[in-house]
């Protein structure tokens, strides 16, 4: 992940399974940090003004996001 230029690069790494969250976590995204350990990272992609995107197109968000806010690291199923 160190070599990722934008969030699209992270999305291309299928082992992280970057995906949108829904419900009370709408606007946030999740990355798996390892299938064996069950940890996930919840992030909010930020635009160049360090604000949450108002854009809804996931592809555009990924292509244009270079900054993320980490909101939570947790063991997903506990």
N, C-alpha and C positions, 0 to 999 in steps of 0.2 A: 504494500500500500504506500510505501515511501515514495515510489516513482509516479504516483497518480498526479496528473495535471489538474483534473477536475473530477467531479463525482461520476461522470460517465466512465472514467477509467476504473473506478471502484466497482461500478455496476457490471462492467465487463468481466470482473473476477467472480465467476459464478459461485465459488465457495462461500462468499460473504452473503449471498442471497439478499442483496439490497432490495427493499420493497417498501411501499407506502403502508402506513398504518391507518386504521379507521376508527370510528367511534370517538371516544374521548381523547384519542391520540392522533386525530386527523391533523395533517400538516407536518407530521413527524414521520421519520423513516427508521427502519430497523436494519441492522447488519448482524449476521451471526458471527460469533468469534470462535467458533469451533463446535462441530457437531458432537464431539465426545464430551465436552465439558458443559454444554448447554447454555453458555453465556451469550447475551446479545447486547448490542450497543444501540441506544436510541439517540438519533441525531436530528437536528433541524438545519437544513441547508440555508445559508444566508447569501444575500446578494452582495454586490460590491460596496454597498452602504452599510453592511453588517446588519441588515434587517431581514426578517423572514420574507420569502418570496410571496408575491400575490399571484404570480403565474401558476396556472393549473396543469400545464403540459409537462408531464414527468420527464420526457426526453429533453425539453428545453431547460428545465431546472438542472438536470444532470450535466448537460453540456456547458452550462454557464456558472456552475457552482464551484468555487475554489476554497470556500470557507464553510465550515460546519460548526455548529454548537453542539457539544456533547451534553445530553440531558440526563442520561442514565446508563449505567452498566449494571446488568442484573443477570441472575440465573433465571431464565425465562419461565421454566415450569415449576418453580418453587414458590 
